[in-house]
Amino acid sequence: MNKTVITVVGKDTVGIIARVCTYLSESNINILDISQTIVQDYFTMMMVADYSNATKDFVTLADELKKTGEEIGVEIRMQKAEIFDMMHRI
């Protein structure tokens, strides 16, 4: 399994979750876990997903998600889960 951690942060607007999840579905990425919250007018979401069967390579997926975020006014980052794991072991 190839896990990734996806974070979304920005001003809350209608359709953020829909846009991100639609992109992931169309790219054949499976969401394993998801958490989202709104603090005042700010939206935050963290996802753990499996990109083992993705239709594109990791770099392309991360770049396209970043561009999707720019289109909807939020910041989206996609990082490999093993990097997250290693950062927290130190």
C-alpha positions as CSV (number, residue, x, y, z in Angstrom):
1,M,0.0,0.0,0.0
2,N,1.3,3.5,-0.9
3,K,-0.1,5.9,1.7
4,T,-0.2,9.7,1.4
5,V,-1.1,12.4,3.8
6,I,-3.1,15.2,2.2
7,T,-3.8,18.5,4.0
8,V,-6.1,21.3,3.0
9,V,-6.2,24.7,4.7
10,G,-7.9,27.9,3.8
11,K,-10.9,30.2,4.1
12,D,-14.1,28.1,4.2
13,T,-16.2,28.1,1.0
14,V,-18.8,25.8,-0.4
15,G,-17.5,22.7,-2.3
16,I,-13.9,22.3,-0.9
17,I,-14.5,18.7,0.1
18,A,-16.4,17.9,-3.1
19,R,-13.6,19.2,-5.3
20,V,-10.8,17.4,-3.5
21,C,-12.7,14.1,-3.2
22,T,-13.8,14.3,-6.9
23,Y,-10.2,14.7,-8.0
24,L,-9.1,11.8,-5.8
25,S,-11.9,9.6,-7.1
26,E,-11.1,10.4,-10.7
27,S,-7.4,9.6,-10.1
28,N,-8.3,6.3,-8.5
29,I,-7.0,7.3,-5.0
30,N,-8.8,5.6,-2.1
31,I,-9.4,7.7,1.0
32,L,-8.6,5.6,4.1
33,D,-9.2,8.2,6.8
34,I,-10.4,11.8,6.9
35,S,-10.8,14.6,9.4
36,Q,-12.1,18.1,8.8
37,T,-13.0,21.0,10.9
38,I,-13.9,24.7,10.6
39,V,-12.5,27.1,13.2
40,Q,-14.3,30.4,12.8
41,D,-14.1,31.0,9.0
42,Y,-11.1,28.7,8.4
43,F,-11.3,25.2,7.0
44,T,-8.8,22.5,7.7
45,M,-8.8,18.9,6.5
46,M,-6.4,16.0,6.8
47,M,-6.7,12.8,4.8
48,V,-4.8,9.6,4.7
49,A,-5.2,8.0,1.3
50,D,-3.9,5.0,-0.7
51,Y,-2.5,5.9,-4.1
52,S,-1.3,2.4,-5.1
53,N,-3.8,2.3,-8.0
54,A,-3.5,5.9,-9.0
55,T,-3.8,6.7,-12.7
56,K,-0.9,9.2,-12.5
57,D,2.6,9.4,-10.8
58,F,2.9,10.9,-7.3
59,V,4.5,14.2,-8.5
60,T,1.8,14.8,-11.0
61,L,-0.9,14.1,-8.4
62,A,0.7,16.5,-5.9
63,D,1.0,19.2,-8.5
64,E,-2.5,18.9,-9.8
65,L,-3.9,18.9,-6.2
66,K,-1.9,22.1,-5.5
67,K,-3.4,23.7,-8.6
68,T,-6.9,22.6,-7.6
69,G,-6.3,24.3,-4.3
70,E,-5.3,27.5,-6.0
71,E,-8.4,27.4,-8.1
72,I,-10.7,27.2,-5.0
73,G,-8.6,29.4,-2.7
74,V,-7.1,26.9,-0.4
75,E,-3.6,25.3,0.1
76,I,-3.4,21.6,-0.6
77,R,-0.4,19.6,0.1
78,M,0.2,15.9,-0.7
79,Q,3.1,14.1,1.0
80,K,4.2,10.5,1.2
81,A,3.1,9.0,4.5
82,E,6.6,7.5,5.1
83,I,8.1,11.0,5.2
84,F,5.5,11.9,7.9
85,D,6.4,8.7,9.8
86,M,10.1,9.4,9.7
87,M,9.7,13.0,10.8
88,H,7.9,12.0,13.9
89,R,10.4,9.2,14.9
90,I,13.2,11.7,15.4
